């Protein structure tokens, strides 16, 4: 069971995948993370807002101002997401107008 390696040069090293350092790939990855994060924040704010409204309707909410704050946070998050979309669409349209 204890075998000695007689010819170590016969073994091939493992090939490693090179890290993708292409600036376009890095920017694409970061941009998608920003988009996903923004969407998730808006969805979370909307869910918290719905929960606080339901708590107010059922009488579990103690303070109306806390409900209003969560509703306004959801509204601001949605407005930010819409503006984000508008800017992305505007940038896309500008790129499409460029002449090659």
Contact map, one row per residue, 1 for C-alpha under 8 A:
1110000000000000000000000000000000000000000000000000000000000000000000000000000000000000000000000000
1111000000000000000000000000000000000000000000000000000000000000000000000000000000000000000000000000
1111100000000000000000000000000000000000000000000000000000000000000000000000000000000000000000000000
0111110000000000000000000000000000000000000000000000000000000000000000000000000000000000000000000000
0011111100000000000000000000000000000000000000000000000000000000000000000000000000000000000000000000
0001111100000000000000000000000000000000000000000000000000000000000000000000000000000000000000000000
0000111111000000000000000000000000000000000000000000000000000000000000000000000000000000000000000000
0000111111100000000000000000000000000000000000000000000000000000000000000000000000000000000000000000
0000001111110000000000000000000000000000000000000000000000000000000000000000000000000000000000000000
0000001111110000000000000000000000000000000000000000000000000000000000000000000000000000000000000000
0000000111111000000000000000000000000000000000000000000000000000000000000000000000000000000000000000
0000000011111100000000000000000000000000000000000000000000000000000000000000000000000000000000000000
0000000000111110000000000000000000000000000000000000000000000000000000000000000000000000000000000000
0000000000011111000000000000000000000000000000000000000000000000000000000000000000000000000000000000
0000000000001111100000000000000000000000000000000000000000000000000000000000000000000000000000000000
0000000000000111110000000000000000000000000000000000000000000000000000000000000000000000000000000000
0000000000000011111000000000000000000000000000000000000000000000000000000000000000000000000000000000
0000000000000001111100000000000000000000000000000000000000000000000000000000000000000000000000000000
0000000000000000111110000000000000000000000000000000000000000000000000000000000000000000000000000000
0000000000000000011111001100000000000000000000000000000000000000000000000000000000000000000000000000
0000000000000000001111101100000000000000000000000000000000000000000000000000000000000000000000000000
0000000000000000000111111100000000000000000000000000000000000000000000000000000000000000000000000000
0000000000000000000011111110000000000000000000000000000000000000000000000000000000000000000000000000
0000000000000000000001111111000000000000000000000000000000000000000000000000000000000000000000000000
0000000000000000000111111111100000000000000000000000000000000000000000000000000000000000000000000000
0000000000000000000111111111110000000000000000000000000000000000000000000000000000000000000000000000
0000000000000000000000111111111000000000000000000000000000000000000000000000000000000000000000000000
0000000000000000000000011111111100000000000000000000000000000000000000000000000000000000000000000000
0000000000000000000000001111111110000000000000000000000000000000000000000000000000000000000000000000
0000000000000000000000000111111111000000000000000000000000000000000000000000000000000000000000000000
0000000000000000000000000011111111100000000000000000000000000000000000000000000000000000000000000000
0000000000000000000000000001111111110000000000000000000000000000000000000000000000000000000000000000
0000000000000000000000000000111111111000000000000000000000000000000000000000000000000000000000000000
0000000000000000000000000000011111111100000000000000000000000000000000000000000000000000000000000000
0000000000000000000000000000001111111110000000000000000000000000000000000000000000000000000000000000
0000000000000000000000000000000111111111000000000000000000000000000000000000000000000000000000000000
0000000000000000000000000000000011111111100000000000000000000000000000000000000000000000000000000000
0000000000000000000000000000000001111111110000000000000000000000000000000000000010000000000000000000
0000000000000000000000000000000000111111111000000000000000000000000000000000000010000000000000000000
0000000000000000000000000000000000011111111100000000000000000000000000000000000000000000000000000000
0000000000000000000000000000000000001111111110000000000000000000000000000000100000000000000000000000
0000000000000000000000000000000000000111111111000000000000000000000000000100110010000000000000000000
0000000000000000000000000000000000000011111111100000000000000000000000000000000000000000000000000000
0000000000000000000000000000000000000001111111110000000000000000000000000000000000000000000000000000
0000000000000000000000000000000000000000111111111000000000000000000001001100100000000000000000000000
0000000000000000000000000000000000000000011111111100000000000000000000100110000000000000000000000000
0000000000000000000000000000000000000000001111111110000000000000000000000000000000000000000000000000
0000000000000000000000000000000000000000000111111111000000000000000001000000000000000000000000000000
0000000000000000000000000000000000000000000011111111100000000000001001101100000000000000000000000000
0000000000000000000000000000000000000000000001111111110000000000000000100000000000000000000000000000
0000000000000000000000000000000000000000000000111111111000000000000000000000000000000000000000000000
0000000000000000000000000000000000000000000000011111111100001000001001000000000000000000000000000000
0000000000000000000000000000000000000000000000001111111110000000001000000000000000000000000000000000
0000000000000000000000000000000000000000000000000111111111000000000000000000000000000000000000000000
0000000000000000000000000000000000000000000000000011111111111000000000000000000000000000000000000000
0000000000000000000000000000000000000000000000000001111111111101001000000000000000000000000000000000
0000000000000000000000000000000000000000000000000000111111110000000000000000000000000000000000000000
0000000000000000000000000000000000000000000000000000011111111000000000000000000000000000000000000000
0000000000000000000000000000000000000000000000000000001111111100000000000000000000000000000000000000
0000000000000000000000000000000000000000000000000000001111111100000000000000000000000000000000000000
0000000000000000000000000000000000000000000000000001001101111111001000000000000000000000000000000000
0000000000000000000000000000000000000000000000000000000100111111000000000000000000000000000000000000
0000000000000000000000000000000000000000000000000000000000001111111000000000000000000000000000000000
0000000000000000000000000000000000000000000000000000000100001111111100000000000000000000000000000000
0000000000000000000000000000000000000000000000000000000000000011111110000000000000000000000000000000
0000000000000000000000000000000000000000000000000000000000000011111111000000000000000000000000000000
0000000000000000000000000000000000000000000000001001100100001011111111100000000000000000000000000000
0000000000000000000000000000000000000000000000000000000000000001111111110000000000000000000000000000
0000000000000000000000000000000000000000000000000000000000000000111111111000000000000000000000000000
0000000000000000000000000000000000000000000010011001000000000000011111111100000000000000000000000000
0000000000000000000000000000000000000000000001001100000000000000001111111110000000000000000000000000
0000000000000000000000000000000000000000000000000000000000000000000111111111000000000000000000000000
0000000000000000000000000000000000000000000010001000000000000000000011111111100000000000000000000000
0000000000000000000000000000000000000000010011001000000000000000000001111111110000000000000000000000
0000000000000000000000000000000000000000000001000000000000000000000000111111111000000000000000000000
0000000000000000000000000000000000000000000000000000000000000000000000011111111100000000000000000000
0000000000000000000000000000000000000000110010000000000000000000000000001111111110000000000000000000
0000000000000000000000000000000000000000010000000000000000000000000000000111111111000000000000000000
0000000000000000000000000000000000000000000000000000000000000000000000000011111111100000000000000000
0000000000000000000000000000000000000000000000000000000000000000000000000001111111110000000000000000
0000000000000000000000000000000000000110010000000000000000000000000000000000111111111000000000000000
0000000000000000000000000000000000000000000000000000000000000000000000000000011111111100000000000000
0000000000000000000000000000000000000000000000000000000000000000000000000000001111111110000000000000
0000000000000000000000000000000000000000000000000000000000000000000000000000000111111111000000000000
0000000000000000000000000000000000000000000000000000000000000000000000000000000011111111100000000000
0000000000000000000000000000000000000000000000000000000000000000000000000000000001111111110000000000
0000000000000000000000000000000000000000000000000000000000000000000000000000000000111111111000000000
0000000000000000000000000000000000000000000000000000000000000000000000000000000000011111111100000000
0000000000000000000000000000000000000000000000000000000000000000000000000000000000001111111110000000
0000000000000000000000000000000000000000000000000000000000000000000000000000000000000111111111000000
0000000000000000000000000000000000000000000000000000000000000000000000000000000000000011111111100000
0000000000000000000000000000000000000000000000000000000000000000000000000000000000000001111111110000
0000000000000000000000000000000000000000000000000000000000000000000000000000000000000000111111111000
0000000000000000000000000000000000000000000000000000000000000000000000000000000000000000011111111100
0000000000000000000000000000000000000000000000000000000000000000000000000000000000000000001111111100
0000000000000000000000000000000000000000000000000000000000000000000000000000000000000000000111111100
0000000000000000000000000000000000000000000000000000000000000000000000000000000000000000000011111110
0000000000000000000000000000000000000000000000000000000000000000000000000000000000000000000001111111
0000000000000000000000000000000000000000000000000000000000000000000000000000000000000000000000001111
0000000000000000000000000000000000000000000000000000000000000000000000000000000000000000000000000111
